[in-house]
Amino acid sequence: MKTLWALIPLCAACLIWAPPARAADETRITWYGNFKLDLARDSGVSSNGNFILYAKPGSTATLNLTARQTRLGANVERGAMKGKVEFDFYGESPENKNTLMLRHAYVTVPVGPLQLEAGQGSDLISPLVPSTLNYSVAWGAGNIGYRRPQVKLYQQSRRFYWGVAAARNISGDLDGDKLVDGESSGKPALQSRLGVSGSPAGRKLSLGAAAHYGWCSCATDGRNYNNWSLSGDLKLALTQRLALLAEGYTGSNLGQYAGAIYNTDRVEGLRSSGGWLNAQYQLAVLSFSAGGGRDQVRKRDLSAVAQARAANTFVFANAQYELLPGYRLGLEVSRWKTDYLNPEATARDTRLQWSIQGSF
């Protein structure tokens, strides 16, 4: 209840500083998207054939072909209001009857010197992603942060950024009552991030630090627990063509935030830490990207977790060539190693992925 009362000043500020409506404002819609086909061959068993989060025990080689990463979106402007809606085709459905999955749907308005964003958008924590052909951008392998419904208040200047958010408290259901434990707590998950940018020695540098906390409650037996994270991010332009990106995190019960190698939450806590590094090089029609990541779970927290994954490591390299304006061919190779609590279940996979993409 105290958390909900804390949101009242935010709502009041929105009413006071919200810009006045003007009936004559014109609505402008800018469509964007891409058509994308991915073909991937795995030497082992991947967590999901169309993309990979971690390697599963087994040695069966597989081949997958999908257009699910095709994406459609629109940016909308009307006066001071800005909005975004975006979909891809990773909704749960048969492989040749793909359904839409909502990625983003939010509106942003100025509130005095601040910006208020409401809807479904990306987490404040860990805002960067590596440039991979693989759909899951190092999730479960060192990169946390996903998308969820939230109210976000932030301020962005040339050198500084700060933001706070109250988000839907998505978690597991550890007591099996078919109520998500985060929702049973009656409180939103809170997120915050601070960022600073500069140009030391003429090189653009951005640094950030973020945190989140979510309350969870098992309604049937009264047990309470939490999920939380601390993270940092870095983006450095070494030259006009070469950039270096990196993130690191530590936290507990982060399966719903793409951490902890997607292991199940525990009331006692499931501690994990990880990070990733990515170098990107851009030429006129050719780009290269290489890097890797690692996610590791504290082993003593895994004793009661079935098929527990203890560590997940990958390295990758890719190249993309723009054959025509907006028309790109891509090739990526990655190597994965997933360690399980049972040492005999350690799994490896070499993944070769080819893509063709037309953007608009």
C-alpha positions as CSV (number, residue, x, y, z in Angstrom):
1,M,0.0,0.0,0.0
2,K,2.9,2.4,0.8
3,T,4.2,1.8,-2.7
4,L,0.9,2.7,-4.3
5,W,0.7,5.9,-2.2
6,A,4.1,6.8,-3.5
7,L,2.8,6.9,-7.0
8,I,0.2,9.6,-6.2
9,P,2.7,12.5,-6.5
10,L,3.7,11.2,-9.9
11,C,0.1,11.2,-11.2
12,A,-0.5,14.7,-9.8
13,A,2.6,16.0,-11.5
14,C,1.4,14.6,-14.8
15,L,-1.9,16.5,-14.4
16,I,-0.2,19.8,-13.5
17,W,2.5,19.8,-16.2
18,A,0.7,18.0,-19.0
19,P,0.6,20.1,-22.2
20,P,-2.8,21.5,-23.2
21,A,-4.7,19.7,-25.9
22,R,-5.0,21.4,-29.3
23,A,-7.7,20.1,-31.7
24,A,-5.8,21.3,-34.8
25,D,-2.8,19.0,-34.2
26,E,-2.2,16.8,-37.2
27,T,-1.5,13.1,-36.6
28,R,1.6,11.8,-38.4
29,I,2.2,8.0,-38.7
30,T,5.6,6.7,-39.9
31,W,5.6,2.9,-40.7
32,Y,8.7,0.8,-40.5
33,G,9.6,-2.8,-40.3
34,N,11.4,-5.7,-42.1
35,F,10.8,-9.0,-43.8
36,K,13.3,-11.5,-42.4
37,L,14.1,-15.1,-43.1
38,D,16.4,-17.1,-40.9
39,L,18.0,-20.5,-41.6
40,A,20.0,-22.1,-38.7
41,R,21.8,-25.3,-38.3
42,D,22.7,-26.5,-34.8
43,S,25.3,-29.2,-34.2
44,G,23.6,-30.0,-30.9
45,V,20.2,-29.4,-29.4
46,S,19.3,-25.7,-28.8
47,S,16.7,-24.4,-26.3
48,N,14.5,-23.3,-29.2
49,G,15.3,-24.2,-32.8
50,N,14.5,-20.8,-34.3
51,F,16.8,-19.1,-31.8
52,I,19.1,-20.2,-28.9
53,L,19.1,-19.3,-25.3
54,Y,21.3,-22.2,-24.1
55,A,22.3,-25.7,-25.2
56,K,20.3,-28.7,-24.1
57,P,21.8,-32.2,-23.5
58,G,21.9,-34.3,-26.7
59,S,23.8,-34.5,-29.9
60,T,21.1,-34.5,-32.5
61,A,21.9,-31.9,-35.2
62,T,18.9,-29.8,-36.3
63,L,17.9,-27.4,-39.2
64,N,15.4,-24.7,-38.7
65,L,13.9,-22.2,-41.2
66,T,11.6,-19.4,-40.0
67,A,10.2,-15.9,-40.9
68,R,9.0,-15.2,-37.3
69,Q,11.4,-12.3,-36.8
70,T,9.6,-10.3,-39.5
71,R,8.7,-7.1,-37.8
72,L,6.1,-4.4,-38.3
73,G,5.9,-1.1,-36.4
74,A,4.7,2.5,-36.5
75,N,5.8,5.7,-34.9
76,V,3.0,8.1,-34.2
77,E,3.1,11.9,-33.5
78,R,0.4,14.4,-32.6
79,G,1.6,17.6,-31.2
80,A,3.8,16.9,-28.2
81,M,2.5,13.4,-28.0
82,K,4.6,10.5,-29.4
83,G,3.7,6.9,-29.6
84,K,5.1,3.6,-30.8
85,V,3.5,0.2,-31.6
86,E,5.6,-2.8,-32.8
87,F,4.9,-6.5,-33.4
88,D,6.8,-9.5,-34.6
89,F,5.5,-13.1,-35.2
90,Y,6.9,-15.0,-32.2
91,G,3.4,-15.5,-30.7
92,E,2.7,-19.2,-29.8
93,S,1.5,-20.9,-32.9
94,P,2.5,-23.5,-35.5
95,E,5.6,-22.8,-37.6
96,N,3.6,-22.1,-40.8
97,K,0.8,-20.2,-39.1
98,N,2.7,-17.6,-37.1
99,T,0.7,-15.2,-34.9
100,L,1.6,-11.7,-33.8
101,M,3.5,-11.0,-30.6
102,L,3.3,-7.5,-29.1
103,R,6.7,-6.0,-28.5
104,H,6.1,-2.3,-27.9
105,A,2.9,-0.2,-27.4
106,Y,3.4,3.0,-25.5
107,V,2.8,6.8,-25.6
108,T,5.2,9.5,-24.5
109,V,4.3,13.1,-23.4
110,P,6.4,15.9,-21.9
111,V,5.7,16.6,-18.2
112,G,7.5,19.9,-17.6
113,P,11.2,19.2,-18.2
114,L,10.6,15.4,-18.0
115,Q,9.1,12.7,-20.3
116,L,6.3,10.4,-19.2
117,E,6.0,7.1,-21.0
118,A,3.1,4.7,-20.4
119,G,2.5,1.3,-22.0
120,Q,4.6,-1.7,-22.8
121,G,8.2,-0.9,-23.5
122,S,11.8,-2.0,-22.7
123,D,13.0,-2.3,-19.2
124,L,15.1,0.6,-17.8
125,I,17.7,-1.8,-16.6
126,S,20.4,-3.0,-19.1
127,P,19.3,-0.9,-22.1
128,L,21.9,-2.1,-24.6
129,V,21.9,-5.3,-26.7
130,P,24.6,-7.0,-28.8
131,S,24.3,-7.0,-32.6
132,T,23.4,-10.7,-33.3
133,L,21.5,-12.4,-36.0
134,N,20.2,-14.7,-33.2
135,Y,16.7,-13.4,-32.2
136,S,17.5,-13.6,-28.4
137,V,20.2,-11.1,-27.9
138,A,22.3,-12.9,-25.3
139,W,19.3,-13.4,-23.0
140,G,20.1,-16.2,-20.6
141,A,23.8,-15.7,-21.5
142,G,24.7,-12.5,-19.6
143,N,22.2,-9.9,-20.9
144,I,19.2,-9.2,-18.7
145,G,16.2,-6.9,-19.4
146,Y,13.1,-7.5,-21.5
147,R,9.8,-5.7,-22.2
148,R,6.8,-5.3,-19.9
149,P,3.9,-2.9,-19.2
150,Q,5.1,0.1,-17.2
151,V,4.9,3.7,-16.4
152,K,8.2,5.4,-16.9
153,L,9.4,9.0,-16.0
154,Y,12.8,10.1,-17.3
155,Q,14.9,13.1,-18.3
156,Q,17.4,13.0,-21.1
157,S,20.0,15.8,-21.8
158,R,23.1,15.8,-23.9
159,R,25.3,14.6,-21.0
160,F,22.9,13.1,-18.4
161,Y,20.0,10.7,-18.1
162,W,17.9,9.6,-15.2
163,G,14.7,7.5,-15.1
164,V,12.4,5.6,-12.8
165,A,9.6,3.2,-13.7
166,A,6.8,1.2,-12.0
167,A,6.3,-2.0,-14.0
168,R,4.0,-5.0,-14.0
169,N,5.5,-7.4,-11.5
170,I,5.9,-10.5,-13.6
171,S,7.3,-13.5,-11.7
172,G,6.9,-17.2,-11.2
173,D,4.1,-19.0,-9.4
174,L,5.9,-21.0,-6.7
175,D,2.8,-22.0,-4.7
176,G,1.0,-23.3,-7.8
177,D,-2.2,-21.3,-7.1
178,K,-2.3,-20.0,-10.7
179,L,-1.7,-16.5,-9.4
180,V,1.7,-14.9,-10.4
181,D,3.5,-14.3,-7.1
182,G,4.5,-10.7,-8.1
183,E,0.9,-9.8,-8.7
184,S,-0.1,-11.4,-5.4
185,S,2.2,-9.0,-3.6
186,G,-0.1,-6.1,-4.7
187,K,2.9,-4.0,-5.6
188,P,4.6,-3.1,-8.9
189,A,8.2,-3.8,-9.7
190,L,10.4,-0.7,-9.4
191,Q,13.2,0.2,-11.8
192,S,15.7,3.1,-12.0
193,R,18.7,4.1,-14.1
194,L,21.3,6.8,-14.1
195,G,23.5,7.6,-17.2
196,V,26.2,9.9,-18.1
197,S,27.8,10.7,-21.6
198,G,30.9,12.5,-22.6
199,S,33.8,12.6,-25.1
200,P,37.0,11.9,-23.3
201,A,40.0,12.1,-25.7
202,G,37.5,12.8,-28.5
203,R,35.8,9.4,-28.2
204,K,32.1,9.2,-27.4
205,L,31.5,7.4,-24.1
206,S,28.2,6.5,-22.3
207,L,28.1,4.9,-18.9
208,G,25.0,3.8,-16.9
209,A,24.1,2.1,-13.6
210,A,20.6,0.6,-13.0
211,A,18.7,-1.3,-10.4
212,H,15.3,-3.0,-9.9
213,Y,13.3,-4.6,-7.1
214,G,10.2,-6.7,-7.2
215,W,8.1,-8.0,-4.3
216,C,6.6,-11.5,-4.5
217,S,4.1,-13.3,-2.3
218,C,2.8,-16.9,-2.2
219,A,-0.9,-16.3,-1.3
220,T,-1.6,-19.9,-0.2
221,D,1.1,-20.2,2.6
222,G,2.1,-16.5,3.2
223,R,5.7,-16.9,2.1
224,N,7.3,-13.7,0.8
225,Y,10.4,-13.3,-1.4
226,N,11.8,-10.9,-4.0
227,N,13.6,-10.4,-7.3
228,W,16.3,-7.8,-7.7
229,S,19.2,-6.7,-9.9
230,L,22.1,-4.3,-10.0
231,S,23.6,-3.7,-13.5
232,G,26.0,-1.4,-15.4
233,D,26.3,-0.6,-19.1
234,L,29.0,0.9,-21.3
235,K,29.1,2.1,-24.9
236,L,32.4,3.5,-26.3
237,A,33.0,4.8,-29.9
238,L,36.7,4.0,-30.4
239,T,36.5,5.4,-34.0
240,Q,33.8,6.6,-36.3
241,R,33.4,3.0,-37.5
242,L,34.3,0.9,-34.4
243,A,32.2,0.7,-31.3
244,L,32.5,-1.3,-28.1
245,L,29.4,-2.2,-26.0
246,A,29.3,-4.1,-22.7
247,E,27.0,-4.8,-19.7
248,G,27.2,-6.7,-16.5
249,Y,24.7,-7.6,-13.7
250,T,24.2,-9.4,-10.5
251,G,20.9,-10.2,-8.8
252,S,18.4,-12.8,-7.6
253,N,15.4,-14.6,-9.1
254,L,15.9,-13.1,-12.6
255,G,14.3,-15.8,-14.8
256,Q,11.6,-13.3,-15.8
257,Y,14.2,-10.7,-16.6
258,A,16.2,-13.0,-19.0
259,G,18.8,-13.8,-16.3
260,A,19.8,-16.9,-14.3
261,I,19.8,-18.9,-17.5
262,Y,16.0,-19.0,-17.1
263,N,16.1,-21.3,-14.0
264,T,13.0,-21.3,-11.8
265,D,12.8,-18.7,-9.0
266,R,13.2,-19.8,-5.4
267,V,11.7,-18.3,-2.2
268,E,15.2,-18.6,-0.6
269,G,16.7,-16.7,-3.6
270,L,18.5,-17.8,-6.8
271,R,21.6,-15.7,-7.1
272,S,23.2,-15.2,-10.5
273,S,25.6,-12.8,-12.3
274,G,26.8,-12.3,-15.8
275,G,27.7,-10.0,-18.6
276,W,28.5,-9.6,-22.3
277,L,30.9,-7.8,-24.6
278,N,30.4,-6.8,-28.2
279,A,32.6,-5.1,-30.8
280,Q,30.9,-3.6,-33.9
281,Y,32.6,-2.4,-37.1
282,Q,30.6,-0.6,-39.8
283,L,31.7,0.0,-43.4
284,A,29.5,1.6,-46.2
285,V,27.7,-1.6,-47.1
286,L,29.4,-4.2,-44.8
287,S,29.2,-4.6,-41.1
288,F,30.9,-6.9,-38.6
289,S,30.0,-7.9,-35.1
290,A,31.8,-10.2,-32.6
291,G,31.6,-10.9,-28.9
292,G,30.4,-13.2,-26.2
293,G,28.7,-13.5,-22.9
294,R,28.3,-15.6,-19.8
295,D,25.6,-16.2,-17.2
296,Q,26.4,-18.1,-13.9
297,V,24.1,-19.2,-11.1
298,R,25.3,-19.9,-7.6
299,K,25.4,-23.7,-7.4
300,R,24.2,-24.0,-3.8
301,D,20.9,-22.3,-4.8
302,L,20.3,-25.0,-7.4
303,S,20.1,-28.1,-5.2
304,A,16.3,-28.4,-5.5
305,V,15.9,-27.2,-9.1
306,A,15.2,-29.9,-11.6
307,Q,17.4,-29.9,-14.8
308,A,19.3,-26.9,-13.2
309,R,21.6,-24.9,-15.5
310,A,24.6,-23.7,-13.6
311,A,26.6,-21.7,-16.3
312,N,26.0,-20.6,-19.9
313,T,28.8,-19.3,-22.1
314,F,28.8,-18.3,-25.8
315,V,30.9,-16.5,-28.4
316,F,29.8,-15.3,-31.8
317,A,30.8,-13.5,-34.9
318,N,28.7,-12.2,-37.8
319,A,28.9,-10.2,-41.0
320,Q,26.0,-8.4,-42.8
321,Y,26.2,-7.2,-46.4
322,E,23.8,-4.6,-47.9
323,L,23.2,-6.0,-51.4
324,L,20.6,-3.3,-52.2
325,P,19.3,-0.3,-50.2
326,G,17.4,-1.9,-47.3
327,Y,18.2,-5.5,-48.5
328,R,20.8,-7.3,-46.4
329,L,22.4,-10.8,-46.3
330,G,23.8,-12.0,-43.0
331,L,25.9,-14.9,-41.8
332,E,26.7,-15.7,-38.1
333,V,28.5,-18.5,-36.3
334,S,28.3,-19.0,-32.6
335,R,29.6,-21.6,-30.1
336,W,27.6,-22.4,-26.9
337,K,28.5,-24.3,-23.8
338,T,25.9,-24.9,-21.0
339,D,26.9,-26.5,-17.7
340,Y,24.3,-28.3,-15.7
341,L,24.3,-29.1,-12.0
342,N,24.8,-32.7,-13.1
343,P,28.2,-32.5,-14.8
344,E,27.3,-35.4,-17.1
345,A,24.6,-33.2,-18.7
346,T,27.0,-30.5,-20.0
347,A,25.9,-29.5,-23.5
348,R,27.6,-27.9,-26.4
349,D,26.3,-26.5,-29.7
350,T,27.9,-24.9,-32.7
351,R,25.2,-22.8,-34.5
352,L,25.5,-21.5,-38.1
353,Q,22.8,-19.0,-39.0
354,W,22.1,-17.3,-42.3
355,S,19.6,-14.5,-42.8
356,I,18.0,-12.4,-45.6
357,Q,16.3,-9.2,-44.6
358,G,14.4,-6.5,-46.5
359,S,13.7,-3.3,-44.4
360,F,11.4,-0.4,-45.0
